[in-house]
Amino acid sequence: MVFMRFECQMHLKLRALNFGEMYFILNKRYGIGINFAFCKVDERYLYIPRYIFEKQTKNHIFLPLCLFNKTYCHYNVLLLNTHTRTMERFDPVDMTKYKYLDTLLHSFCNNNGYKYIYNRYRGPQWMEMMEVDETMNCGFWVLMYLEERIRNINKTQKMFMNNWMKKIGEIGFHKTMCNYKSIVLNEISISINIDYNSLCDKVCDGMTNILDYYIYN
């Protein structure tokens, strides 16, 4: 889980990644656009920006997917392979939840000539919470997943997840996250000219402009 802002977070494990920070890191590392996909959990609506199918020049497109209810949002990520025309979803906590979301994503993929790939698993943040109770590290787990997944893109998601989870488990899920989180937060802190709250506002404003989105319900 991750709340919109981070100013009030008192403990490092509850220090979330806001939308502006997520966009900054993804844009810096991969050059993605500012648009996010988002799903209104209570209303069962899925919004996916149209731009992802325009002027494609890369084999892989990363699309942050935010799941909202009335009190919080939770980061997932969609990875589109424009060469194989497949799309996979990663949920850092629990891929057995939000079954209707998989149905919506199936519809989206079918309508755009893609195959939707997903696997049932309990993710690394779930295992981390088994070690230290509640955390708000979903955004950081998404970033780590993308880094490792790109290095192993020729493997199936199921094979990759099995190997990755085993590797992290040998070190410890929370210990691994603490080390990775410090790297990301340092990368954010040294970029002193970036106004992350303004970026966050821009992303949120973009989410409300539904005319630029495919809508599924």
CYANA upper distance limits for C-alpha pairs under 8 A (distance plus 0.5 A):
  1 MET  CA     72 TYR  CA      7.07
  1 MET  CA     73 CYS  CA      6.36
  1 MET  CA     74 HIS  CA      5.02
  1 MET  CA     75 TYR  CA      7.70
  1 MET  CA    135 THR  CA      8.05
  1 MET  CA    136 MET  CA      5.62
  1 MET  CA    137 ASN  CA      7.73
  1 MET  CA    138 CYS  CA      6.70
  2 VAL  CA     16 ALA  CA      5.99
  2 VAL  CA     17 LEU  CA      7.49
  2 VAL  CA     18 ASN  CA      7.93
  2 VAL  CA     72 TYR  CA      6.75
  2 VAL  CA     73 CYS  CA      6.03
  2 VAL  CA     74 HIS  CA      6.12
  2 VAL  CA     75 TYR  CA      7.92
  2 VAL  CA    136 MET  CA      5.93
  2 VAL  CA    137 ASN  CA      7.91
  2 VAL  CA    138 CYS  CA      7.53
  2 VAL  CA    139 GLY  CA      8.14
  3 PHE  CA     16 ALA  CA      7.37
  3 PHE  CA     18 ASN  CA      7.72
  3 PHE  CA     72 TYR  CA      5.93
  3 PHE  CA     73 CYS  CA      6.75
  4 MET  CA     18 ASN  CA      6.14
  4 MET  CA     19 PHE  CA      7.57
  4 MET  CA     72 TYR  CA      8.18
  4 MET  CA     73 CYS  CA      8.20
  5 ARG  CA     16 ALA  CA      8.33
  5 ARG  CA     18 ASN  CA      6.30
  5 ARG  CA    197 ASN  CA      8.40
  6 PHE  CA     15 ARG  CA      6.87
  6 PHE  CA     16 ALA  CA      6.48
  6 PHE  CA     17 LEU  CA      7.70
  6 PHE  CA     18 ASN  CA      7.17
  9 GLN  CA     14 LEU  CA      6.43
  9 GLN  CA     15 ARG  CA      5.81
  9 GLN  CA     16 ALA  CA      8.10
 10 MET  CA     14 LEU  CA      7.53
 10 MET  CA     15 ARG  CA      7.77
 11 HIS  CA     15 ARG  CA      6.77
 13 LYS  CA    135 THR  CA      5.78
 13 LYS  CA    136 MET  CA      6.87
 13 LYS  CA    137 ASN  CA      7.48
 14 LEU  CA    134 GLU  CA      8.34
 14 LEU  CA    135 THR  CA      5.86
 14 LEU  CA    136 MET  CA      5.42
 14 LEU  CA    137 ASN  CA      7.75
 15 ARG  CA    136 MET  CA      6.94
 15 ARG  CA    137 ASN  CA      7.94
 16 ALA  CA    136 MET  CA      5.81
 16 ALA  CA    137 ASN  CA      6.51
 16 ALA  CA    138 CYS  CA      8.40
 16 ALA  CA    139 GLY  CA      7.72
 17 LEU  CA     21 GLU  CA      6.61
 17 LEU  CA     22 MET  CA      6.81
 17 LEU  CA    137 ASN  CA      7.94
 17 LEU  CA    139 GLY  CA      6.18
 17 LEU  CA    140 PHE  CA      7.53
 18 ASN  CA     22 MET  CA      6.70
 18 ASN  CA    200 CYS  CA      7.26
 19 PHE  CA     23 TYR  CA      6.55
 19 PHE  CA    199 LEU  CA      7.82
 19 PHE  CA    200 CYS  CA      5.33
 19 PHE  CA    203 VAL  CA      7.15
 19 PHE  CA    204 CYS  CA      8.34
 20 GLY  CA     24 PHE  CA      6.61
 20 GLY  CA    196 TYR  CA      5.29
 20 GLY  CA    197 ASN  CA      6.67
 20 GLY  CA    198 SER  CA      7.70
 20 GLY  CA    199 LEU  CA      4.87
 20 GLY  CA    200 CYS  CA      4.31
 20 GLY  CA    201 ASP  CA      8.00
 20 GLY  CA    202 LYS  CA      8.47
 20 GLY  CA    203 VAL  CA      7.47
 21 GLU  CA     25 ILE  CA      6.75
 21 GLU  CA    188 ILE  CA      7.66
 21 GLU  CA    196 TYR  CA      6.34
 21 GLU  CA    199 LEU  CA      8.16
 21 GLU  CA    200 CYS  CA      7.93
 22 MET  CA     26 LEU  CA      6.69
 22 MET  CA    139 GLY  CA      7.61
 23 TYR  CA     27 ASN  CA      6.32
 23 TYR  CA     34 ILE  CA      6.72
 23 TYR  CA    199 LEU  CA      8.20
 24 PHE  CA     28 LYS  CA      6.44
 24 PHE  CA    196 TYR  CA      8.45
 25 ILE  CA     29 ARG  CA      6.52
 25 ILE  CA    188 ILE  CA      8.32
 26 LEU  CA     30 TYR  CA      6.01
 26 LEU  CA     31 GLY  CA      7.06
 26 LEU  CA     32 ILE  CA      6.67
 26 LEU  CA    143 LEU  CA      8.48
 27 ASN  CA     31 GLY  CA      4.62
 27 ASN  CA     32 ILE  CA      5.35
 27 ASN  CA     33 GLY  CA      7.26
 27 ASN  CA     34 ILE  CA      8.24
 32 ILE  CA     61 ILE  CA      8.11
 32 ILE  CA     62 PHE  CA      7.59
 34 ILE  CA    203 VAL  CA      6.84
 35 ASN  CA     49 PRO  CA      7.12
 35 ASN  CA     63 LEU  CA      8.50
 35 ASN  CA    203 VAL  CA      6.96
 35 ASN  CA    206 GLY  CA      6.96
 35 ASN  CA    207 MET  CA      7.79
 36 PHE  CA     48 ILE  CA      7.90
 36 PHE  CA     49 PRO  CA      7.56
 36 PHE  CA     63 LEU  CA      6.73
 36 PHE  CA     64 PRO  CA      5.83
 36 PHE  CA     65 LEU  CA      6.66
 36 PHE  CA     66 CYS  CA      7.89
 36 PHE  CA    203 VAL  CA      7.75
 36 PHE  CA    207 MET  CA      7.45
 37 ALA  CA     46 LEU  CA      8.16
 37 ALA  CA     47 TYR  CA      6.11
 37 ALA  CA     48 ILE  CA      5.11
 37 ALA  CA     49 PRO  CA      6.75
 37 ALA  CA     63 LEU  CA      7.07
 37 ALA  CA     64 PRO  CA      6.53
 37 ALA  CA     65 LEU  CA      5.16
 37 ALA  CA     66 CYS  CA      6.88
 37 ALA  CA    207 MET  CA      8.25
 38 PHE  CA     46 LEU  CA      6.52
 38 PHE  CA     47 TYR  CA      5.81
 38 PHE  CA     48 ILE  CA      7.25
 38 PHE  CA     65 LEU  CA      5.67
 38 PHE  CA     66 CYS  CA      5.05
 38 PHE  CA     67 LEU  CA      6.37
 38 PHE  CA     68 PHE  CA      7.87
 38 PHE  CA    207 MET  CA      7.99
 39 CYS  CA     44 ARG  CA      7.36
 39 CYS  CA     45 TYR  CA      5.98
 39 CYS  CA     46 LEU  CA      4.80
 39 CYS  CA     47 TYR  CA      6.56
 39 CYS  CA     65 LEU  CA      7.86
 39 CYS  CA     66 CYS  CA      6.68
 39 CYS  CA     67 LEU  CA      5.38
 39 CYS  CA     68 PHE  CA      6.58
 39 CYS  CA    101 LEU  CA      8.41
 40 LYS  CA     44 ARG  CA      5.98
 40 LYS  CA     45 TYR  CA      5.63
 40 LYS  CA     46 LEU  CA      7.01
 40 LYS  CA     67 LEU  CA      6.68
 40 LYS  CA     68 PHE  CA      5.46
 40 LYS  CA     69 ASN  CA      6.71
 41 VAL  CA     45 TYR  CA      7.45
 41 VAL  CA     67 LEU  CA      6.62
 41 VAL  CA     68 PHE  CA      5.89
 41 VAL  CA     69 ASN  CA      5.77
 41 VAL  CA     98 TYR  CA      8.49
 42 ASP  CA     68 PHE  CA      8.18
 42 ASP  CA     69 ASN  CA      6.15
 42 ASP  CA     70 LYS  CA      8.15
 44 ARG  CA    100 TYR  CA      7.96
 44 ARG  CA    101 LEU  CA      8.08
 44 ARG  CA    217 ASN  CA      6.38
 45 TYR  CA    215 ILE  CA      7.51
 45 TYR  CA    216 TYR  CA      6.22
 45 TYR  CA    217 ASN  CA      5.08
 46 LEU  CA    101 LEU  CA      8.08
 46 LEU  CA    104 LEU  CA      7.38
 46 LEU  CA    215 ILE  CA      6.25
 46 LEU  CA    216 TYR  CA      5.50
 46 LEU  CA    217 ASN  CA      6.75
 47 TYR  CA    210 ILE  CA      8.04
 47 TYR  CA    213 TYR  CA      6.23
 47 TYR  CA    214 TYR  CA      6.11
 47 TYR  CA    215 ILE  CA      5.28
 47 TYR  CA    216 TYR  CA      7.04
 48 ILE  CA    213 TYR  CA      5.73
 48 ILE  CA    214 TYR  CA      5.64
 48 ILE  CA    215 ILE  CA      7.21
 49 PRO  CA    212 ASP  CA      6.40
 49 PRO  CA    213 TYR  CA      4.69
 49 PRO  CA    214 TYR  CA      6.57
 50 ARG  CA     54 GLU  CA      7.88
 50 ARG  CA    212 ASP  CA      6.52
 50 ARG  CA    213 TYR  CA      5.80
 50 ARG  CA    214 TYR  CA      6.64
 51 TYR  CA    212 ASP  CA      8.38
 52 ILE  CA     56 GLN  CA      7.87
 52 ILE  CA     61 ILE  CA      7.92
 56 GLN  CA     82 THR  CA      8.44
 58 LYS  CA     82 THR  CA      7.92
 59 ASN  CA     81 ASN  CA      6.13
 59 ASN  CA     82 THR  CA      5.56
 59 ASN  CA     83 HIS  CA      6.15
 60 HIS  CA     79 LEU  CA      7.25
 60 HIS  CA     80 LEU  CA      5.99
 60 HIS  CA     81 ASN  CA      5.18
 60 HIS  CA     82 THR  CA      6.56
 60 HIS  CA     83 HIS  CA      8.45
 61 ILE  CA     79 LEU  CA      6.31
 61 ILE  CA     80 LEU  CA      5.52
 61 ILE  CA     81 ASN  CA      7.14
 61 ILE  CA     82 THR  CA      8.08
 62 PHE  CA     77 VAL  CA      7.39
 62 PHE  CA     78 LEU  CA      6.37
 62 PHE  CA     79 LEU  CA      5.34
 62 PHE  CA     80 LEU  CA      7.00
 63 LEU  CA     77 VAL  CA      6.21
 63 LEU  CA     78 LEU  CA      5.54
 63 LEU  CA     79 LEU  CA      6.94
 63 LEU  CA     80 LEU  CA      8.47
 64 PRO  CA     75 TYR  CA      7.41
 64 PRO  CA     76 ASN  CA      6.65
 64 PRO  CA     77 VAL  CA      4.98
 64 PRO  CA     78 LEU  CA      6.79
 65 LEU  CA     75 TYR  CA      6.38
 65 LEU  CA     76 ASN  CA      5.37
 65 LEU  CA     77 VAL  CA      5.56
 65 LEU  CA     78 LEU  CA      7.07
 66 CYS  CA     73 CYS  CA      6.62
 66 CYS  CA     74 HIS  CA      6.03
 66 CYS  CA     75 TYR  CA      5.29
 66 CYS  CA     76 ASN  CA      6.59
 67 LEU  CA     73 CYS  CA      5.71
 67 LEU  CA     74 HIS  CA      5.54
 67 LEU  CA     75 TYR  CA      7.00
 67 LEU  CA     76 ASN  CA      8.01
 68 PHE  CA     72 TYR  CA      6.55
 68 PHE  CA     73 CYS  CA      4.86
 68 PHE  CA     74 HIS  CA      7.17
 69 ASN  CA     73 CYS  CA      6.94
 74 HIS  CA    138 CYS  CA      7.23
 75 TYR  CA     91 ASP  CA      7.84
 75 TYR  CA     92 PRO  CA      8.42
 75 TYR  CA    138 CYS  CA      6.16
 75 TYR  CA    139 GLY  CA      6.13
 75 TYR  CA    142 VAL  CA      7.72
 76 ASN  CA     89 ARG  CA      7.57
 76 ASN  CA     90 PHE  CA      6.13
 76 ASN  CA     91 ASP  CA      5.32
 76 ASN  CA     92 PRO  CA      7.35
 76 ASN  CA    138 CYS  CA      8.08
 76 ASN  CA    139 GLY  CA      8.28
 76 ASN  CA    142 VAL  CA      7.09
 77 VAL  CA     89 ARG  CA      6.30
 77 VAL  CA     90 PHE  CA      5.92
 77 VAL  CA     91 ASP  CA      7.52
 77 VAL  CA    142 VAL  CA      7.00
 78 LEU  CA     87 MET  CA      7.11
 78 LEU  CA     88 GLU  CA      6.20
 78 LEU  CA     89 ARG  CA      5.14
 78 LEU  CA     90 PHE  CA      7.09
 79 LEU  CA     87 MET  CA      6.02
 79 LEU  CA     88 GLU  CA      5.84
 79 LEU  CA     89 ARG  CA      6.99
 80 LEU  CA     85 ARG  CA      7.59
 80 LEU  CA     86 THR  CA      6.37
 80 LEU  CA     87 MET  CA      4.84
 80 LEU  CA     88 GLU  CA      7.16
 81 ASN  CA     85 ARG  CA      5.87
 81 ASN  CA     86 THR  CA      5.79
 81 ASN  CA     87 MET  CA      6.70
 82 THR  CA     86 THR  CA      7.48
 85 ARG  CA    113 GLY  CA      7.61
 85 ARG  CA    114 TYR  CA      5.38
 85 ARG  CA    115 LYS  CA      6.94
 86 THR  CA    114 TYR  CA      5.64
 86 THR  CA    115 LYS  CA      5.12
 86 THR  CA    116 TYR  CA      6.41
 86 THR  CA    117 ILE  CA      7.42
 87 MET  CA    109 CYS  CA      8.06
 87 MET  CA    114 TYR  CA      7.22
 87 MET  CA    115 LYS  CA      6.65
 87 MET  CA    116 TYR  CA      5.48
 87 MET  CA    117 ILE  CA      6.40
 88 GLU  CA    116 TYR  CA      6.48
 88 GLU  CA    117 ILE  CA      5.20
 88 GLU  CA    118 TYR  CA      6.17
 88 GLU  CA    157 GLN  CA      8.25
 89 ARG  CA    117 ILE  CA      7.61
 89 ARG  CA    118 TYR  CA      6.47
 90 PHE  CA     95 MET  CA      8.07
 90 PHE  CA    118 TYR  CA      8.34
 90 PHE  CA    142 VAL  CA      8.03
 91 ASP  CA     95 MET  CA      6.23
 91 ASP  CA    123 GLY  CA      7.28
 91 ASP  CA    142 VAL  CA      8.31
 92 PRO  CA    122 ARG  CA      8.34
 92 PRO  CA    123 GLY  CA      5.31
 92 PRO  CA    124 PRO  CA      6.23
 92 PRO  CA    125 GLN  CA      5.80
 92 PRO  CA    126 TRP  CA      7.63
 92 PRO  CA    138 CYS  CA      6.42
 92 PRO  CA    141 TRP  CA      6.60
 92 PRO  CA    142 VAL  CA      7.17
 93 VAL  CA    122 ARG  CA      6.50
 93 VAL  CA    123 GLY  CA      5.11
 93 VAL  CA    124 PRO  CA      6.90
 93 VAL  CA    125 GLN  CA      5.43
 93 VAL  CA    126 TRP  CA      5.12
 93 VAL  CA    127 MET  CA      8.49
 93 VAL  CA    138 CYS  CA      8.02
 94 ASP  CA    120 ARG  CA      8.46
 94 ASP  CA    121 TYR  CA      6.81
 94 ASP  CA    122 ARG  CA      5.16
 94 ASP  CA    123 GLY  CA      6.12
 94 ASP  CA    126 TRP  CA      7.26
 95 MET  CA    119 ASN  CA      7.54
 95 MET  CA    120 ARG  CA      5.74
 95 MET  CA    121 TYR  CA      5.92
 95 MET  CA    122 ARG  CA      6.77
 95 MET  CA    123 GLY  CA      7.84
 96 THR  CA    120 ARG  CA      6.12
 96 THR  CA    121 TYR  CA      7.13
 96 THR  CA    122 ARG  CA      7.99
 98 TYR  CA    102 ASP  CA      7.64
 99 LYS  CA    103 THR  CA      7.22
100 TYR  CA    104 LEU  CA      6.81
101 LEU  CA    105 LEU  CA      6.65
102 ASP  CA    106 HIS  CA      6.53
103 THR  CA    107 SER  CA      6.90
104 LEU  CA    108 PHE  CA      6.78
104 LEU  CA    216 TYR  CA      6.73
104 LEU  CA    217 ASN  CA      7.24
105 LEU  CA    109 CYS  CA      6.58
105 LEU  CA    116 TYR  CA      7.48
106 HIS  CA    110 ASN  CA      6.56
106 HIS  CA    115 LYS  CA      8.09
106 HIS  CA    116 TYR  CA      6.25
107 SER  CA    111 ASN  CA      6.60
107 SER  CA    216 TYR  CA      8.45
108 PHE  CA    112 ASN  CA      6.91
108 PHE  CA    216 TYR  CA      7.94
109 CYS  CA    113 GLY  CA      6.47
109 CYS  CA    114 TYR  CA      5.01
109 CYS  CA    115 LYS  CA      6.30
109 CYS  CA    116 TYR  CA      6.53
110 ASN  CA    114 TYR  CA      6.29
110 ASN  CA    115 LYS  CA      7.27
118 TYR  CA    157 GLN  CA      8.25
119 ASN  CA    157 GLN  CA      8.10
119 ASN  CA    158 LYS  CA      6.96
122 ARG  CA    126 TRP  CA      6.64
122 ARG  CA    127 MET  CA      7.97
123 GLY  CA    127 MET  CA      7.10
123 GLY  CA    165 MET  CA      8.35
124 PRO  CA    128 GLU  CA      6.57
124 PRO  CA    141 TRP  CA      7.98
124 PRO  CA    165 MET  CA      7.23
124 PRO  CA    173 PHE  CA      7.05
125 GLN  CA    129 MET  CA      6.61
125 GLN  CA    135 THR  CA      8.29
125 GLN  CA    137 ASN  CA      7.58
125 GLN  CA    138 CYS  CA      7.24
125 GLN  CA    141 TRP  CA      7.56
125 GLN  CA    173 PHE  CA      8.07
126 TRP  CA    130 MET  CA      6.92
127 MET  CA    131 GLU  CA      7.13
127 MET  CA    173 PHE  CA      6.97
128 GLU  CA    132 VAL  CA      6.85
128 GLU  CA    133 ASP  CA      8.01
128 GLU  CA    135 THR  CA      8.33
128 GLU  CA    172 GLY  CA      8.44
128 GLU  CA    173 PHE  CA      5.42
128 GLU  CA    174 HIS  CA      5.57
129 MET  CA    133 ASP  CA      4.80
129 MET  CA    134 GLU  CA      5.88
129 MET  CA    135 THR  CA      6.84
129 MET  CA    174 HIS  CA      8.48
131 GLU  CA    173 PHE  CA      8.15
131 GLU  CA    174 HIS  CA      7.45
132 VAL  CA    174 HIS  CA      7.77
137 ASN  CA    141 TRP  CA      6.73
138 CYS  CA    142 VAL  CA      6.71
139 GLY  CA    143 LEU  CA      6.94
140 PHE  CA    144 MET  CA      6.76
140 PHE  CA    177 MET  CA      8.24
140 PHE  CA    180 TYR  CA      8.32
140 PHE  CA    181 LYS  CA      6.97
140 PHE  CA    184 VAL  CA      8.34
141 TRP  CA    145 TYR  CA      6.48
141 TRP  CA    177 MET  CA      8.02
142 VAL  CA    146 LEU  CA      6.82
143 LEU  CA    147 GLU  CA      6.93
144 MET  CA    148 GLU  CA      6.80
144 MET  CA    180 TYR  CA      8.14
145 TYR  CA    149 ARG  CA      6.23
146 LEU  CA    150 ILE  CA      6.48
147 GLU  CA    151 ARG  CA      7.23
148 GLU  CA    152 ASN  CA      7.00
149 ARG  CA    153 ILE  CA      6.04
149 ARG  CA    160 PHE  CA      7.85
152 ASN  CA    160 PHE  CA      7.56
155 LYS  CA    159 MET  CA      6.74
155 LYS  CA    160 PHE  CA      6.44
156 THR  CA    160 PHE  CA      6.57
157 GLN  CA    161 MET  CA      6.45
158 LYS  CA    162 ASN  CA      6.74
159 MET  CA    163 ASN  CA      6.83
160 PHE  CA    164 TRP  CA      6.42
161 MET  CA    165 MET  CA      6.32
162 ASN  CA    166 LYS  CA      6.72
163 ASN  CA    167 LYS  CA      6.69
164 TRP  CA    168 ILE  CA      6.72
165 MET  CA    169 GLY  CA      6.44
166 LYS  CA    170 GLU  CA      6.90
167 LYS  CA    171 ILE  CA      7.59
168 ILE  CA    172 GLY  CA      6.38
168 ILE  CA    173 PHE  CA      6.29
168 ILE  CA    176 THR  CA      7.21
169 GLY  CA    173 PHE  CA      6.40
171 ILE  CA    175 LYS  CA      7.49
171 ILE  CA    176 THR  CA      7.13
172 GLY  CA    176 THR  CA      6.49
173 PHE  CA    177 MET  CA      6.70
174 HIS  CA    178 CYS  CA      6.55
175 LYS  CA    179 ASN  CA      6.88
176 THR  CA    180 TYR  CA      6.81
177 MET  CA    181 LYS  CA      6.22
178 CYS  CA    182 SER  CA      6.72
179 ASN  CA    183 ILE  CA      7.26
180 TYR  CA    184 VAL  CA      7.01
181 LYS  CA    185 LEU  CA      6.54
182 SER  CA    186 ASN  CA      6.50
183 ILE  CA    187 GLU  CA      6.75
184 VAL  CA    188 ILE  CA      6.77
185 LEU  CA    189 SER  CA      6.52
186 ASN  CA    190 ILE  CA      6.70
187 GLU  CA    191 SER  CA      7.31
188 ILE  CA    192 ILE  CA      8.49
195 ASP  CA    199 LEU  CA      6.97
196 TYR  CA    200 CYS  CA      6.49
197 ASN  CA    201 ASP  CA      6.70
198 SER  CA    202 LYS  CA      6.76
199 LEU  CA    203 VAL  CA      6.77
200 CYS  CA    204 CYS  CA      6.72
201 ASP  CA    205 ASP  CA      6.50
202 LYS  CA    206 GLY  CA      6.64
203 VAL  CA    207 MET  CA      6.84
204 CYS  CA    208 THR  CA      7.17
205 ASP  CA    209 ASN  CA      7.28
209 ASN  CA    213 TYR  CA      8.16
210 ILE  CA    214 TYR  CA      8.35
210 ILE  CA    215 ILE  CA      8.36
